[in-house]
Amino acid sequence: MALQIKTRLWLGGVVSEHRNRHLADALFHLVKQCCLPLQELLVVTDGWAAYPKSIRRVFREKALRQARQGRCRLLAWPGLLIGTVIKRTERKHVVEVVRRMAQGLEERALQLLASTQGGNVLNTSFIERINGTFRERLASLTRRCRHASHSVEMLAAGMWLVGCTYNFCWPHHELSRQRKQNLTPAMASGLTDHPWSVRELLAHRIAPPPWQPPKRRGQPPKSGCPRQTPPVKRQTGLLRLRKGGLCPSTR
């Protein structure tokens, strides 16, 4: 799962039976859809080695080659910063926290962190707190329970339901305390101007994506050469035998 720190907006999550690079890529593709392109971005993760590699693969854009031949180069965003927080535990207690920068300068990362009111050091406390919220509200995610989900699709649907109600329906305690009004993460992000009810959320209609014509297959026509049209077959006369004589006919 991913979270925007300043507004506490839940950006999305991915459910999978296996924790591999495909899971990380799908998660950060969701995050990229919520970001402004080529802007400064600080991503703080835990110590899973797949996260930094996946972030570099997803957050990159095409750069045209000078010769204009061959495949375009894929360059990472210039303002991309990646921080990792590794916690070492003994007997279920955290005894050491190691903070590293996988990409970018730590000074700039701390400046961005301070501007979003995310603390003075690299941390994952906010995403861990929302993980606790999801475990509290979704029975399939509680530890040592008998409410296991029967399918990945059912668990993903429950996760999105809890996440959308968290964003639009339930006022956030810390945001409401700062603004002195009932404020949801969606209101803090400018997505709406009032807390939604669950009925309003479930009845909300989303417009379908615009239609795009299918890609044309095959080699494109050469410029300057007229397109050749297939020859048209000429109709030829036939003779049809009728009772009492012959008459011309065509097909």
Steps between C-alpha positions, in 0.01 A plus 500: 500500500602862448414821686541871430641647821381862496130430444499138631341393171508126435630458145418134451621149560561168327414151623693196381576149617873556445722788600712555190603772257166488318323595823734796554469615138120494515501702821727774370309522174203602715716755679628643171144565381450724805820704449578802290752399232867591541449660843705450813385185674617337822413132545580336834474121522603218727805284441358278226761498223241494220360844584787726378540306175127512434486875567777562248323288239163672542599864548681560173412668172606466138781722375543549125830400348698760308530276196123431516561136425441200716317472827462802728700503822314472829631746759397518864333813631767756593332588832441141616619423853485151652548438870496170687436431867622164632394389848676224689298326767584266785229322697232705323662829599675746268862533607649683200378720214721553195409783261657512155458687174475266203494798261546873550642720775388459859499878560246557223292207621481646850391836356215338308407297807482813716285684243241219512501485881623144485756527779866588533648165393416235242223282639218265404276578797212640293463197274533272802221693671266460201590131488363479854184679387445248223559208735246647740227554241553197274458168676706306243811699592486452876764275650408154628140514383251258346377746236743408224398609152416226250645686198744777418227692315278508811788629713586767242135614486491532878826694500369752245173539690682576824746729322231703322297545817819606678564766234148637453277404794682501833650829634869471580579581861832679446382695194181605680699615801730716287219661293245502788229334287401153392743436217551187297816422299305560179396846623859583595608397148236718332304205355174593675354768728302288749519161670320235296258245632554133418182507291631796301832324448345176375252684275762726343533447125835523323512590133663233280838580346494669156496269203827459317525350154689171482859505390556437132700188435750443225750732337390861451459620138803665346480877476460636146380173352133482404307224663420224256140389485410144406370457145125490456362195326288585199166336465481271197187407309363151517235309315217353695294225351130555523218289379442587140823696435823667625519835683805699619569522873764654724634424840 
